[in-house]
Amino acid sequence: MKILMVCLGNICRSPLAEGILQHKAERAGLKWRLDSAGTNNGYHVGEAPHQLSQKVAKLNKIDISNLRARSFTAEDFDQFDKIYAMSKDVLSDMKAIAKKKYVAGKVDLLMNELYPGKNMDVPDPWYGSESGYHEVFKMIDSACEKIIEKYGISGNGY
Ligand code: 4NP
């Protein structure tokens, strides 16, 4: 199973989602490959995750300090089985970037795993304070737990 997490900058939300789901998958003995990317990250490409994303991850025993921001590309649809957007603006960016390569069946909003059909966003913590990063961590963590329950139950490492 290859899963891509996508947000705008690839420095706040999606690196957290990548780190959290990778951590849960490894703990469950699943050989999943996780990655993350941004739809609108121009000058952030190559940067490490935001200090506060690194901090909330570390408080939860997850190290995301080695991740580096990259841009989402149409070819990501060839590489990944499942692609999660953190928010609706990211989803429309993904459609615009991928054009003919867009595969609706591979894509969902992350929070729809927890609240199906509600189309809820993981809020962008970029302009806010530290509390926003803790809130985002909890939301992503709960959604990732659902993903493990849903796709990881076979126990065959897929
Ligand atoms: P992210 O947050 O999409 O969760 O990584 C953002 C990071 C940077 C910017 C916007 C959102 N920015 O405008 O630079």
Backbone and ligand atoms as CSV (ligand in chain L), in Angstrom:
chain,resi,resn,atom,element,x,y,z
A,1,MET,N,N,0.847,-1.195,0.000
A,1,MET,CA,C,0.000,0.000,0.000
A,1,MET,C,C,0.883,1.247,0.000
A,2,LYS,N,N,0.672,2.106,-0.978
A,2,LYS,CA,C,1.443,3.356,-1.065
A,2,LYS,C,C,0.477,4.514,-0.913
A,3,ILE,N,N,0.727,5.323,0.103
A,3,ILE,CA,C,-0.210,6.389,0.453
A,3,ILE,C,C,0.485,7.740,0.444
A,4,LEU,N,N,-0.138,8.722,-0.214
A,4,LEU,CA,C,0.412,10.075,-0.268
A,4,LEU,C,C,-0.518,11.033,0.480
A,5,MET,N,N,0.064,11.869,1.342
A,5,MET,CA,C,-0.667,12.897,2.083
A,5,MET,C,C,-0.348,14.252,1.459
A,6,VAL,N,N,-1.384,15.050,1.194
A,6,VAL,CA,C,-1.152,16.306,0.476
A,6,VAL,C,C,-1.789,17.502,1.197
A,7,CYS,N,N,-1.019,18.585,1.331
A,7,CYS,CA,C,-1.563,19.856,1.830
A,7,CYS,C,C,-1.012,20.966,0.934
A,8,LEU,N,N,-1.098,22.206,1.370
A,8,LEU,CA,C,-0.619,23.317,0.521
A,8,LEU,C,C,0.902,23.417,0.547
A,9,GLY,N,N,1.459,23.542,1.752
A,9,GLY,CA,C,2.879,23.837,1.876
A,9,GLY,C,C,3.796,22.625,2.012
A,10,ASN,N,N,3.209,21.501,2.415
A,10,ASN,CA,C,3.974,20.288,2.763
A,10,ASN,C,C,4.976,20.578,3.878
A,11,ILE,N,N,4.611,21.527,4.744
A,11,ILE,CA,C,5.471,21.755,5.905
A,11,ILE,C,C,4.732,21.682,7.246
A,12,CYS,N,N,3.395,21.810,7.232
A,12,CYS,CA,C,2.654,21.759,8.507
A,12,CYS,C,C,1.820,20.477,8.636
A,13,ARG,N,N,0.763,20.335,7.826
A,13,ARG,CA,C,-0.183,19.225,8.000
A,13,ARG,C,C,0.267,17.906,7.379
A,14,SER,N,N,0.638,17.910,6.095
A,14,SER,CA,C,0.907,16.624,5.445
A,14,SER,C,C,2.164,15.903,5.959
A,15,PRO,N,N,3.230,16.619,6.396
A,15,PRO,CA,C,4.342,15.853,6.994
A,15,PRO,C,C,3.921,15.174,8.296
A,16,LEU,N,N,3.016,15.850,9.045
A,16,LEU,CA,C,2.483,15.213,10.261
A,16,LEU,C,C,1.697,13.963,9.892
A,17,ALA,N,N,0.854,14.080,8.868
A,17,ALA,CA,C,0.036,12.937,8.442
A,17,ALA,C,C,0.924,11.786,7.966
A,18,GLU,N,N,1.979,12.131,7.221
A,18,GLU,CA,C,2.924,11.104,6.760
A,18,GLU,C,C,3.571,10.398,7.948
A,19,GLY,N,N,4.073,11.192,8.895
A,19,GLY,CA,C,4.785,10.626,10.050
A,19,GLY,C,C,3.870,9.797,10.937
A,20,ILE,N,N,2.657,10.304,11.152
A,20,ILE,CA,C,1.721,9.605,12.038
A,20,ILE,C,C,1.288,8.259,11.423
A,21,LEU,N,N,0.920,8.273,10.151
A,21,LEU,CA,C,0.447,7.019,9.549
A,21,LEU,C,C,1.597,6.020,9.358
A,22,GLN,N,N,2.787,6.526,9.029
A,22,GLN,CA,C,3.951,5.631,8.915
A,22,GLN,C,C,4.214,4.940,10.254
A,23,HIS,N,N,4.144,5.738,11.319
A,23,HIS,CA,C,4.364,5.231,12.679
A,23,HIS,C,C,3.329,4.153,13.028
A,24,LYS,N,N,2.064,4.424,12.757
A,24,LYS,CA,C,1.003,3.463,13.078
A,24,LYS,C,C,1.128,2.193,12.231
A,25,ALA,N,N,1.496,2.367,10.954
A,25,ALA,CA,C,1.629,1.216,10.061
A,25,ALA,C,C,2.765,0.307,10.537
A,26,GLU,N,N,3.896,0.927,10.890
A,26,GLU,CA,C,5.034,0.129,11.361
A,26,GLU,C,C,4.683,-0.614,12.644
A,27,ARG,N,N,3.975,0.099,13.536
A,27,ARG,CA,C,3.578,-0.514,14.805
A,27,ARG,C,C,2.642,-1.696,14.569
A,28,ALA,N,N,1.859,-1.627,13.473
A,28,ALA,CA,C,0.912,-2.705,13.152
A,28,ALA,C,C,1.551,-3.783,12.272
A,29,GLY,N,N,2.857,-3.620,11.975
A,29,GLY,CA,C,3.556,-4.612,11.160
A,29,GLY,C,C,3.199,-4.529,9.684
A,30,LEU,N,N,2.736,-3.381,9.243
A,30,LEU,CA,C,2.342,-3.196,7.844
A,30,LEU,C,C,3.472,-2.537,7.067
A,31,LYS,N,N,3.766,-3.074,5.886
A,31,LYS,CA,C,4.861,-2.518,5.087
A,31,LYS,C,C,4.318,-1.452,4.139
A,32,TRP,N,N,3.738,-0.436,4.676
A,32,TRP,CA,C,3.185,0.633,3.852
A,32,TRP,C,C,4.260,1.660,3.556
A,33,ARG,N,N,4.159,2.245,2.343
A,33,ARG,CA,C,5.082,3.331,1.992
A,33,ARG,C,C,4.311,4.648,2.025
A,34,LEU,N,N,4.779,5.551,2.871
A,34,LEU,CA,C,4.126,6.846,3.023
A,34,LEU,C,C,4.980,7.948,2.418
A,35,ASP,N,N,4.313,8.968,1.902
A,35,ASP,CA,C,5.017,10.155,1.418
A,35,ASP,C,C,4.063,11.338,1.585
A,36,SER,N,N,4.575,12.549,1.393
A,36,SER,CA,C,3.708,13.719,1.437
A,36,SER,C,C,4.210,14.755,0.442
A,37,ALA,N,N,3.301,15.662,0.053
A,37,ALA,CA,C,3.633,16.677,-0.949
A,37,ALA,C,C,2.728,17.888,-0.763
A,38,GLY,N,N,3.089,18.987,-1.421
A,38,GLY,CA,C,2.294,20.219,-1.332
A,38,GLY,C,C,1.867,20.686,-2.712
A,39,THR,N,N,0.673,21.318,-2.774
A,39,THR,CA,C,0.167,21.786,-4.073
A,39,THR,C,C,0.606,23.207,-4.380
A,40,ASN,N,N,1.045,23.939,-3.348
A,40,ASN,CA,C,1.297,25.363,-3.540
A,40,ASN,C,C,2.445,25.780,-2.633
A,41,ASN,N,N,3.606,25.137,-2.814
A,41,ASN,CA,C,4.650,25.329,-1.809
A,41,ASN,C,C,5.897,26.033,-2.325
A,42,GLY,N,N,5.871,26.495,-3.583
A,42,GLY,CA,C,6.957,27.313,-4.144
A,42,GLY,C,C,8.234,27.360,-3.344
A,43,TYR,N,N,8.405,28.412,-2.581
A,43,TYR,CA,C,9.691,28.615,-1.905
A,43,TYR,C,C,9.900,27.723,-0.681
A,44,HIS,N,N,8.910,26.909,-0.328
A,44,HIS,CA,C,9.103,25.993,0.800
A,44,HIS,C,C,9.742,24.654,0.383
A,45,VAL,N,N,9.841,24.410,-0.931
A,45,VAL,CA,C,10.392,23.131,-1.394
A,45,VAL,C,C,11.786,22.916,-0.794
A,46,GLY,N,N,12.008,21.713,-0.288
A,46,GLY,CA,C,13.301,21.373,0.313
A,46,GLY,C,C,13.386,21.676,1.796
A,47,GLU,N,N,12.358,22.354,2.327
A,47,GLU,CA,C,12.390,22.708,3.764
A,47,GLU,C,C,11.962,21.533,4.638
A,48,ALA,N,N,12.474,21.536,5.863
A,48,ALA,CA,C,12.029,20.579,6.886
A,48,ALA,C,C,10.635,21.008,7.359
A,49,PRO,N,N,9.888,20.103,7.999
A,49,PRO,CA,C,8.586,20.491,8.537
A,49,PRO,C,C,8.694,21.670,9.509
A,50,HIS,N,N,7.600,22.420,9.624
A,50,HIS,CA,C,7.502,23.554,10.559
A,50,HIS,C,C,7.925,23.107,11.962
A,51,GLN,N,N,8.609,23.986,12.673
A,51,GLN,CA,C,9.111,23.648,14.022
A,51,GLN,C,C,8.003,23.126,14.937
A,52,LEU,N,N,6.809,23.725,14.824
A,52,LEU,CA,C,5.716,23.295,15.713
A,52,LEU,C,C,5.133,21.951,15.294
A,53,SER,N,N,5.163,21.638,14.009
A,53,SER,CA,C,4.755,20.284,13.577
A,53,SER,C,C,5.767,19.268,14.111
A,54,GLN,N,N,7.069,19.627,14.007
A,54,GLN,CA,C,8.105,18.734,14.551
A,54,GLN,C,C,7.920,18.546,16.053
A,55,LYS,N,N,7.572,19.646,16.741
A,55,LYS,CA,C,7.436,19.587,18.202
A,55,LYS,C,C,6.268,18.698,18.627
A,56,VAL,N,N,5.090,18.889,18.015
A,56,VAL,CA,C,3.933,18.060,18.437
A,56,VAL,C,C,4.161,16.595,18.059
A,57,ALA,N,N,4.854,16.369,16.946
A,57,ALA,CA,C,5.166,14.983,16.568
A,57,ALA,C,C,6.086,14.355,17.628
A,58,LYS,N,N,7.130,15.099,17.995
A,58,LYS,CA,C,8.117,14.592,18.960
A,58,LYS,C,C,7.472,14.310,20.317
A,59,LEU,N,N,6.532,15.188,20.731
A,59,LEU,CA,C,5.819,14.969,21.996
A,59,LEU,C,C,5.059,13.644,21.970
A,60,ASN,N,N,4.739,13.203,20.757
A,60,ASN,CA,C,4.032,11.928,20.587
A,60,ASN,C,C,4.962,10.821,20.080
A,61,LYS,N,N,6.265,11.030,20.298
A,61,LYS,CA,C,7.289,10.029,19.974
A,61,LYS,C,C,7.404,9.713,18.483
A,62,ILE,N,N,7.133,10.719,17.664
A,62,ILE,CA,C,7.263,10.555,16.218
A,62,ILE,C,C,8.268,11.586,15.708
A,63,ASP,N,N,9.266,11.111,14.961
A,63,ASP,CA,C,10.311,11.999,14.457
A,63,ASP,C,C,10.055,12.306,12.981
A,64,ILE,N,N,9.730,13.577,12.682
A,64,ILE,CA,C,9.510,13.943,11.274
A,64,ILE,C,C,10.582,14.924,10.789
A,65,SER,N,N,11.663,15.046,11.582
A,65,SER,CA,C,12.671,16.071,11.279
A,65,SER,C,C,13.406,15.825,9.959
A,66,ASN,N,N,13.424,14.576,9.488
A,66,ASN,CA,C,14.158,14.284,8.250
A,66,ASN,C,C,13.341,14.488,6.983
A,67,LEU,N,N,12.051,14.763,7.129
A,67,LEU,CA,C,11.208,14.950,5.940
A,67,LEU,C,C,11.539,16.284,5.273
A,68,ARG,N,N,11.381,16.354,3.950
A,68,ARG,CA,C,11.654,17.588,3.206
A,68,ARG,C,C,10.504,17.855,2.240
A,69,ALA,N,N,10.106,19.120,2.162
A,69,ALA,CA,C,8.939,19.484,1.346
A,69,ALA,C,C,9.212,19.291,-0.150
A,70,ARG,N,N,8.202,18.774,-0.833
A,70,ARG,CA,C,8.265,18.660,-2.289
A,70,ARG,C,C,6.899,19.034,-2.864
A,71,SER,N,N,6.861,19.256,-4.163
A,71,SER,CA,C,5.614,19.627,-4.821
A,71,SER,C,C,4.845,18.399,-5.283
A,72,PHE,N,N,3.529,18.489,-5.186
A,72,PHE,CA,C,2.652,17.459,-5.739
A,72,PHE,C,C,2.726,17.524,-7.267
A,73,THR,N,N,2.759,16.345,-7.919
A,73,THR,CA,C,2.799,16.316,-9.393
A,73,THR,C,C,1.732,15.362,-9.929
A,74,ALA,N,N,1.388,15.519,-11.191
A,74,ALA,CA,C,0.405,14.631,-11.841
A,74,ALA,C,C,0.868,13.179,-11.755
A,75,GLU,N,N,2.190,12.965,-11.842
A,75,GLU,CA,C,2.749,11.599,-11.832
A,75,GLU,C,C,2.547,10.898,-10.498
A,76,ASP,N,N,2.222,11.647,-9.457
A,76,ASP,CA,C,1.928,11.002,-8.168
A,76,ASP,C,C,0.752,10.032,-8.309
A,77,PHE,N,N,-0.109,10.288,-9.289
A,77,PHE,CA,C,-1.224,9.358,-9.501
A,77,PHE,C,C,-0.754,8.006,-10.041
A,78,ASP,N,N,0.420,7.962,-10.682
A,78,ASP,CA,C,0.979,6.678,-11.147
A,78,ASP,C,C,1.618,5.918,-9.996
A,79,GLN,N,N,2.096,6.662,-8.995
A,79,GLN,CA,C,2.933,6.062,-7.951
A,79,GLN,C,C,2.165,5.571,-6.721
A,80,PHE,N,N,1.000,6.174,-6.463
A,80,PHE,CA,C,0.332,5.899,-5.180
A,80,PHE,C,C,-1.025,5.228,-5.358
A,81,ASP,N,N,-1.361,4.367,-4.366
A,81,ASP,CA,C,-2.659,3.677,-4.372
A,81,ASP,C,C,-3.763,4.578,-3.849
A,82,LYS,N,N,-3.368,5.442,-2.901
A,82,LYS,CA,C,-4.354,6.255,-2.206
A,82,LYS,C,C,-3.731,7.622,-1.938
A,83,ILE,N,N,-4.486,8.682,-2.206
A,83,ILE,CA,C,-3.970,10.040,-2.001
A,83,ILE,C,C,-4.983,10.824,-1.163
A,84,TYR,N,N,-4.532,11.302,-0.004
A,84,TYR,CA,C,-5.418,12.052,0.886
A,84,TYR,C,C,-5.093,13.537,0.848
A,85,ALA,N,N,-6.137,14.350,0.636
A,85,ALA,CA,C,-5.998,15.809,0.706
A,85,ALA,C,C,-6.419,16.258,2.093
A,86,MET,N,N,-5.670,17.221,2.649
A,86,MET,CA,C,-5.998,17.709,3.991
A,86,MET,C,C,-7.223,18.619,3.977
A,87,SER,N,N,-7.510,19.245,2.820
A,87,SER,CA,C,-8.625,20.197,2.777
A,87,SER,C,C,-9.143,20.343,1.347
A,88,LYS,N,N,-10.312,20.967,1.243
A,88,LYS,CA,C,-10.983,21.058,-0.059
A,88,LYS,C,C,-10.214,21.941,-1.055
A,89,ASP,N,N,-9.547,22.994,-0.557
A,89,ASP,CA,C,-8.757,23.823,-1.489
A,89,ASP,C,C,-7.597,23.020,-2.076
A,90,VAL,N,N,-7.029,22.139,-1.259
A,90,VAL,CA,C,-5.936,21.277,-1.731
A,90,VAL,C,C,-6.462,20.300,-2.794
A,91,LEU,N,N,-7.664,19.780,-2.547
A,91,LEU,CA,C,-8.279,18.836,-3.495
A,91,LEU,C,C,-8.482,19.501,-4.859
A,92,SER,N,N,-8.950,20.743,-4.868
A,92,SER,CA,C,-9.152,21.390,-6.182
A,92,SER,C,C,-7.813,21.723,-6.837
A,93,ASP,N,N,-6.800,22.064,-6.041
A,93,ASP,CA,C,-5.450,22.245,-6.608
A,93,ASP,C,C,-4.963,20.951,-7.255
A,94,MET,N,N,-5.208,19.823,-6.570
A,94,MET,CA,C,-4.741,18.523,-7.083
A,94,MET,C,C,-5.374,18.224,-8.446
A,95,LYS,N,N,-6.668,18.521,-8.569
A,95,LYS,CA,C,-7.358,18.310,-9.852
A,95,LYS,C,C,-6.729,19.161,-10.940
A,96,ALA,N,N,-6.454,20.421,-10.597
A,96,ALA,CA,C,-5.889,21.354,-11.580
A,96,ALA,C,C,-4.479,20.927,-12.003
A,97,ILE,N,N,-3.702,20.388,-11.057
A,97,ILE,CA,C,-2.324,19.972,-11.357
A,97,ILE,C,C,-2.313,18.668,-12.148
A,98,ALA,N,N,-3.157,17.713,-11.735
A,98,ALA,CA,C,-3.094,16.375,-12.333
A,98,ALA,C,C,-3.784,16.298,-13.696
A,99,LYS,N,N,-4.765,17.151,-13.926
A,99,LYS,CA,C,-5.527,17.161,-15.192
A,99,LYS,C,C,-5.983,15.751,-15.581
A,100,LYS,N,N,-5.541,15.243,-16.735
A,100,LYS,CA,C,-6.018,13.932,-17.219
A,100,LYS,C,C,-5.579,12.768,-16.337
A,101,LYS,N,N,-4.547,12.977,-15.546
A,101,LYS,CA,C,-4.045,11.893,-14.684
A,101,LYS,C,C,-4.884,11.736,-13.420
A,102,TYR,N,N,-5.770,12.672,-13.161
A,102,TYR,CA,C,-6.574,12.631,-11.932
A,102,TYR,C,C,-7.454,11.382,-11.904
A,103,VAL,N,N,-7.359,10.617,-10.812
A,103,VAL,CA,C,-8.176,9.408,-10.639
A,103,VAL,C,C,-9.007,9.591,-9.373
A,104,ALA,N,N,-10.284,9.909,-9.556
A,104,ALA,CA,C,-11.136,10.251,-8.406
A,104,ALA,C,C,-11.171,9.124,-7.371
A,105,GLY,N,N,-11.112,7.877,-7.844
A,105,GLY,CA,C,-11.209,6.725,-6.945
A,105,GLY,C,C,-10.023,6.577,-6.000
A,106,LYS,N,N,-8.908,7.249,-6.313
A,106,LYS,CA,C,-7.727,7.157,-5.435
A,106,LYS,C,C,-7.722,8.244,-4.369
A,107,VAL,N,N,-8.600,9.236,-4.521
A,107,VAL,CA,C,-8.510,10.459,-3.718
A,107,VAL,C,C,-9.649,10.582,-2.715
A,108,ASP,N,N,-9.319,11.098,-1.543
A,108,ASP,CA,C,-10.360,11.494,-0.600
A,108,ASP,C,C,-9.808,12.571,0.330
A,109,LEU,N,N,-10.708,13.284,0.972
A,109,LEU,CA,C,-10.300,14.167,2.065
A,109,LEU,C,C,-9.965,13.279,3.250
A,110,LEU,N,N,-8.872,13.559,3.939
A,110,LEU,CA,C,-8.442,12.694,5.046
A,110,LEU,C,C,-9.551,12.517,6.082
A,111,MET,N,N,-10.214,13.608,6.448
A,111,MET,CA,C,-11.205,13.520,7.525
A,111,MET,C,C,-12.444,12.725,7.146
A,112,ASN,N,N,-12.628,12.456,5.831
A,112,ASN,CA,C,-13.759,11.607,5.432
A,112,ASN,C,C,-13.583,10.167,5.909
A,113,GLU,N,N,-12.345,9.769,6.259
A,113,GLU,CA,C,-12.136,8.432,6.825
A,113,GLU,C,C,-12.792,8.326,8.203
A,114,LEU,N,N,-12.814,9.471,8.910
A,114,LEU,CA,C,-13.379,9.495,10.263
A,114,LEU,C,C,-14.857,9.891,10.230
A,115,TYR,N,N,-15.169,10.867,9.393
A,115,TYR,CA,C,-16.553,11.360,9.269
A,115,TYR,C,C,-16.955,11.282,7.807
A,116,PRO,N,N,-17.328,10.077,7.339
A,116,PRO,CA,C,-17.603,9.878,5.909
A,116,PRO,C,C,-18.631,10.879,5.369
A,117,GLY,N,N,-18.296,11.443,4.228
A,117,GLY,CA,C,-19.224,12.326,3.530
A,117,GLY,C,C,-19.367,13.724,4.098
A,118,LYS,N,N,-18.689,14.001,5.214
A,118,LYS,CA,C,-18.832,15.335,5.838
A,118,LYS,C,C,-17.928,16.389,5.176
A,119,ASN,N,N,-16.949,15.921,4.399
A,119,ASN,CA,C,-16.032,16.831,3.689
A,119,ASN,C,C,-15.413,17.892,4.603
A,120,MET,N,N,-14.979,17.439,5.762
A,120,MET,CA,C,-14.383,18.336,6.751
A,120,MET,C,C,-12.897,18.570,6.421
A,121,ASP,N,N,-12.438,19.802,6.606
A,121,ASP,CA,C,-11.024,20.129,6.388
A,121,ASP,C,C,-10.199,19.893,7.655
A,122,VAL,N,N,-8.942,19.522,7.486
A,122,VAL,CA,C,-7.967,19.678,8.574
A,122,VAL,C,C,-7.532,21.140,8.475
A,123,PRO,N,N,-7.820,21.973,9.498
A,123,PRO,CA,C,-7.540,23.407,9.366
A,123,PRO,C,C,-6.057,23.692,9.198
A,124,ASP,N,N,-5.767,24.742,8.436
A,124,ASP,CA,C,-4.381,25.123,8.193
A,124,ASP,C,C,-3.837,25.845,9.434
A,125,PRO,N,N,-2.829,25.266,10.107
A,125,PRO,CA,C,-2.337,25.889,11.348
A,125,PRO,C,C,-1.308,26.988,11.108
A,126,TRP,N,N,-0.945,27.210,9.846
A,126,TRP,CA,C,0.182,28.079,9.465
A,126,TRP,C,C,0.111,29.468,10.083
A,127,TYR,N,N,-1.086,30.086,10.099
A,127,TYR,CA,C,-1.203,31.463,10.579
A,127,TYR,C,C,-1.541,31.552,12.068
A,128,GLY,N,N,-1.712,30.392,12.728
A,128,GLY,CA,C,-2.174,30.398,14.111
A,128,GLY,C,C,-1.068,30.120,15.117
A,129,SER,N,N,-1.492,29.798,16.346
A,129,SER,CA,C,-0.545,29.557,17.437
A,129,SER,C,C,-0.315,28.053,17.627
A,130,GLU,N,N,0.467,27.718,18.646
A,130,GLU,CA,C,0.836,26.311,18.871
A,130,GLU,C,C,-0.382,25.426,19.089
A,131,SER,N,N,-1.428,25.972,19.731
A,131,SER,CA,C,-2.602,25.139,20.023
A,131,SER,C,C,-3.197,24.552,18.746
A,132,GLY,N,N,-3.117,25.308,17.653
A,132,GLY,CA,C,-3.630,24.822,16.370
A,132,GLY,C,C,-2.912,23.562,15.909
A,133,TYR,N,N,-1.620,23.483,16.193
A,133,TYR,CA,C,-0.832,22.306,15.780
A,133,TYR,C,C,-1.229,21.081,16.607
A,134,HIS,N,N,-1.554,21.311,17.878
A,134,HIS,CA,C,-1.999,20.196,18.721
A,134,HIS,C,C,-3.359,19.692,18.246
A,135,GLU,N,N,-4.227,20.640,17.878
A,135,GLU,CA,C,-5.564,20.273,17.379
A,135,GLU,C,C,-5.441,19.472,16.080
A,136,VAL,N,N,-4.585,19.965,15.198
A,136,VAL,CA,C,-4.365,19.289,13.912
A,136,VAL,C,C,-3.788,17.886,14.142
A,137,PHE,N,N,-2.863,17.766,15.090
A,137,PHE,CA,C,-2.288,16.451,15.383
A,137,PHE,C,C,-3.395,15.473,15.768
A,138,LYS,N,N,-4.289,15.907,16.676
A,138,LYS,CA,C,-5.350,15.010,17.159
A,138,LYS,C,C,-6.275,14.569,16.036
A,139,MET,N,N,-6.641,15.529,15.173
A,139,MET,CA,C,-7.535,15.203,14.054
A,139,MET,C,C,-6.884,14.178,13.119
A,140,ILE,N,N,-5.629,14.448,12.755
A,140,ILE,CA,C,-4.925,13.563,11.825
A,140,ILE,C,C,-4.717,12.189,12.468
A,141,ASP,N,N,-4.369,12.191,13.756
A,141,ASP,CA,C,-4.121,10.935,14.465
A,141,ASP,C,C,-5.380,10.051,14.463
A,142,SER,N,N,-6.535,10.644,14.725
A,142,SER,CA,C,-7.787,9.869,14.751
A,142,SER,C,C,-8.118,9.321,13.360
A,143,ALA,N,N,-7.933,10.148,12.336
A,143,ALA,CA,C,-8.231,9.697,10.966
A,143,ALA,C,C,-7.281,8.566,10.561
A,144,CYS,N,N,-6.006,8.683,10.953
A,144,CYS,CA,C,-5.020,7.646,10.589
A,144,CYS,C,C,-5.312,6.333,11.304
A,145,GLU,N,N,-5.821,6.426,12.525
A,145,GLU,CA,C,-6.203,5.204,13.255
A,145,GLU,C,C,-7.291,4.460,12.476
A,146,LYS,N,N,-8.237,5.214,11.912
A,146,LYS,CA,C,-9.301,4.623,11.094
A,146,LYS,C,C,-8.736,3.953,9.848
A,147,ILE,N,N,-7.736,4.599,9.240
A,147,ILE,CA,C,-7.134,4.045,8.019
A,147,ILE,C,C,-6.488,2.696,8.327
A,148,ILE,N,N,-5.810,2.612,9.470
A,148,ILE,CA,C,-5.186,1.346,9.867
A,148,ILE,C,C,-6.262,0.287,10.072
A,149,GLU,N,N,-7.349,0.662,10.742
A,149,GLU,CA,C,-8.449,-0.298,10.968
A,149,GLU,C,C,-9.040,-0.773,9.648
A,150,LYS,N,N,-9.195,0.160,8.711
A,150,LYS,CA,C,-9.889,-0.135,7.457
A,150,LYS,C,C,-9.045,-0.936,6.470
A,151,TYR,N,N,-7.782,-0.530,6.305
A,151,TYR,CA,C,-6.941,-1.156,5.270
A,151,TYR,C,C,-5.902,-2.113,5.826
A,152,GLY,N,N,-5.715,-2.120,7.140
A,152,GLY,CA,C,-4.630,-2.908,7.706
A,152,GLY,C,C,-5.070,-4.189,8.378
A,153,ILE,N,N,-6.368,-4.497,8.308
A,153,ILE,CA,C,-6.890,-5.620,9.088
A,153,ILE,C,C,-6.487,-6.986,8.546
A,154,SER,N,N,-6.105,-7.048,7.256
A,154,SER,CA,C,-5.826,-8.363,6.685
A,154,SER,C,C,-4.611,-9.005,7.331
A,155,GLY,N,N,-3.709,-8.170,7.884
A,155,GLY,CA,C,-2.557,-8.702,8.598
A,155,GLY,C,C,-1.515,-9.337,7.693
A,156,ASN,N,N,-1.633,-9.136,6.375
A,156,ASN,CA,C,-0.657,-9.740,5.476
A,156,ASN,C,C,0.412,-8.750,5.048
A,157,GLY,N,N,0.438,-7.604,5.717
A,157,GLY,CA,C,1.494,-6.633,5.449
A,157,GLY,C,C,1.225,-5.767,4.241
A,158,TYR,N,N,0.119,-5.974,3.541
A,158,TYR,CA,C,-0.163,-5.153,2.365
A,158,TYR,C,C,-0.607,-3.765,2.758
L,1,4NP,P1,P,0.464,23.350,5.220
L,1,4NP,O1,O,0.489,24.831,5.783
L,1,4NP,O2,O,-0.326,23.403,3.930
L,1,4NP,O3,O,-0.248,22.580,6.273
L,1,4NP,O4,O,1.906,22.951,5.023
L,1,4NP,C1,C,0.940,25.940,5.049
L,1,4NP,C2,C,2.288,26.226,5.030
L,1,4NP,C3,C,2.725,27.349,4.346
L,1,4NP,C4,C,1.816,28.177,3.710
L,1,4NP,C5,C,0.467,27.870,3.726
L,1,4NP,C6,C,0.031,26.744,4.408
L,1,4NP,N1,N,2.262,29.365,3.053
L,1,4NP,O5,O,1.406,30.124,2.582
L,1,4NP,O6,O,3.473,29.569,2.941
